[in-house]
Structures are given as structure tokens and as C-alpha cells.
Amino acid sequence: MKALPGNIDPIYVVGGLIVVGLLAMNAPSQLSSMTQQRNLAQGISQQNQELQIKARLANADSERRSALAKVRYDGGCQMLVGTNDPTKFAAIQEGKPVLDGTTGAPLGNSVVVCDQTGLTAVIENGVASNLAFSSDRQVIRDAMQRYGNVQYSAPQQ
């Protein structure tokens, strides 16, 4: 073969053209793969943003419910005591009936109840609903002290 002007060997030109041709044939699949990767990255980023928003909303709801529970304790909520042993506190169970200790009848609507674990609720149709939790142990202790001789009993499963 005869050398091209500028002393370029024709074999290199042919080899270069073959490489360029192969790259050109493979370019659409590489572009498609890059587009898929970009779309995947965007999807993951959007999911992360949505999870962060949900976490912030859940945290805000938890803080709101904690403040609500504190207001309920400070407002004189009715501490629950055991049906079989009124000298021990009882725990609120969502959706379960809350009964008057004397009559055995369900408590009336809008009565605010609380327990020794930090849970508070409002009675609706005889059952505990609209629960809110406080981890402020001092507020809970203050409410328990209003009941004098009633004892705390650790929850059991």
C-alpha cells in the first residue's frame, strides 16, 4: 500500500474507519442504555424525595399528637384502672370498650381518658378512639398522683 500524504499509513485509516463504524452501530443501544439509567436515577431520586416528605409529615403528626396528649393529661384526663383490681392502672386499647367502674356501662362520648403508659384517647360510641401518645414521664406521673392509692402495674403480654 502506498502511504497517504503526511505519512499516514492507510492501514490505520481503514482500521480507524472500522472502529468508527462499529461505534456508530453500537451508539443507539448505548444511548438507550444511558437514557434508561438516567430515567432510573430520576425515579430513585423522586422516590427518595417522596419518602423524605412522608417522614417529615409523620414526624409532624407525631409531634402534634404528643402535644395533644400533654394537653389531655394537663386537662385532667380520666386515668383508667383495672376492672378486676381498681387499685391498679389499666392500659387503653384502641377500639375496645371503656367501662364505668361503678356501673359497668360504657363511658359517654367525648370523655377523655389516659393511662400510665402515656396513651390518651377520647371515647366515641363507648370505645377509645383518636389516640395520642406522650413520652413526657413527668406529665404522666402527675396524672397518676391524682389517683393516690392506685399502683402502676407493668404491662404484660
C-alpha positions in Angstrom: 0.0 0.0 0.0 1.0 3.5 -0.7 1.4 6.0 2.2 -1.1 8.8 2.4 0.1 12.4 2.4 1.5 13.4 5.8 3.0 9.9 6.2 -0.2 8.2 7.5 -0.3 4.5 6.8 -3.6 3.5 5.0 -4.0 0.5 7.3 -4.5 2.9 10.2 -7.1 4.9 8.2 -9.0 1.7 7.3 -8.8 0.4 10.9 -10.0 3.8 12.2 -12.9 3.7 9.9 -13.9 0.2 11.0 -13.7 1.3 14.7 -15.8 4.4 13.9 -18.3 2.3 12.1 -18.6 -0.2 15.0 -19.1 2.6 17.4 -21.7 4.2 15.2 -23.6 0.9 15.0 -23.4 0.5 18.8 -24.2 4.1 19.7 -28.1 3.8 19.6 -28.0 0.9 22.2 -25.6 2.8 24.4 -27.7 5.9 24.2 -30.8 3.8 25.0 -28.9 2.3 28.0 -27.8 5.7 29.2 -31.4 7.0 28.9 -32.7 4.1 30.9 -30.0 4.7 33.5 -30.9 8.4 33.7 -34.6 7.6 34.0 -33.9 5.0 36.7 -31.8 7.6 38.6 -34.5 10.2 38.3 -37.1 7.6 39.5 -35.0 6.8 42.6 -34.4 10.5 43.3 -38.2 11.1 43.1 -38.9 8.2 45.4 -36.3 9.5 47.9 -37.9 12.9 47.9 -41.4 11.4 48.4 -40.1 9.3 51.4 -38.5 12.4 52.9 -41.8 14.2 52.6 -43.7 11.3 54.2 -41.2 11.1 57.0 -41.5 14.9 57.7 -45.3 14.6 57.7 -45.2 11.6 60.0 -42.8 13.4 62.3 -45.1 16.5 62.3 -48.1 14.3 63.1 -46.3 12.6 65.9 -45.3 15.9 67.4 -48.9 17.2 67.1 -50.3 14.1 68.8 -47.7 14.3 71.5 -48.7 17.9 72.2 -52.4 16.8 72.2 -51.7 14.0 74.7 -49.9 16.5 77.0 -52.9 18.9 76.8 -55.2 15.9 77.7 -53.0 14.9 80.7 -52.8 18.6 81.9 -56.5 18.9 81.4 -57.3 16.2 83.9 -58.0 13.1 81.7 -59.6 10.1 83.5 -56.9 7.5 84.3 -58.1 4.0 83.6 -58.0 1.5 86.4 -58.4 -2.3 86.3 -61.8 -3.8 86.2 -60.8 -6.7 88.4 -58.4 -4.6 90.6 -59.2 -0.9 90.8 -56.0 -0.4 92.8 -54.0 -0.8 89.6 -53.9 1.3 86.5 -55.1 -0.2 83.2 -54.0 0.4 79.7 -56.0 1.9 76.8 -56.7 -0.4 73.9 -57.8 1.3 70.7 -61.3 0.3 69.6 -62.0 -1.5 72.9 -64.9 -0.5 75.2 -64.0 1.7 78.2 -66.4 0.9 81.0 -67.5 2.9 84.1 -66.0 1.2 87.1 -69.2 1.6 89.1 -72.0 0.8 86.7 -70.1 -1.3 84.1 -71.7 0.8 81.3 -69.5 2.3 78.5 -68.3 5.8 79.2 -70.1 8.6 77.4 -68.9 10.3 74.2 -66.1 12.9 74.4 -64.8 11.7 77.8 -61.0 12.0 77.7 -59.1 9.0 79.2 -55.4 8.3 79.7 -53.2 5.6 81.0 -49.9 5.0 82.8 -48.0 4.3 79.5 -48.6 7.8 78.0 -51.6 6.9 75.8 -54.7 9.1 75.8 -57.9 8.7 73.9 -61.4 10.2 73.5 -64.4 8.0 74.0 -66.7 7.7 70.9 -69.6 5.3 71.0 -68.2 3.7 74.1 -64.7 2.9 72.7 -61.3 4.5 72.9 -60.5 6.5 69.7 -58.4 9.4 68.5 -55.4 8.1 70.4 -52.4 10.3 71.2 -49.2 9.4 73.0 -46.9 11.4 75.3 -43.5 10.3 76.3 -43.3 13.1 79.0 -43.0 10.9 82.1 -43.4 13.9 84.5 -46.8 14.8 83.0 -47.9 11.1 83.3 -46.6 10.8 86.9 -48.5 14.0 87.8 -51.7 12.4 86.4 -51.1 9.2 88.3 -50.6 11.0 91.5 -54.1 12.4 91.3 -55.3 8.9 92.0 -53.4 8.4 95.2 -53.5 4.7 96.2 -53.7 3.2 92.7 -50.5 1.4 91.7 -48.6 1.2 88.5 -48.5 -2.3 87.1 -46.1 -3.1 84.2 -47.8 -4.2 81.0 -47.7 -8.0 80.3 -48.2 -9.9 77.1 
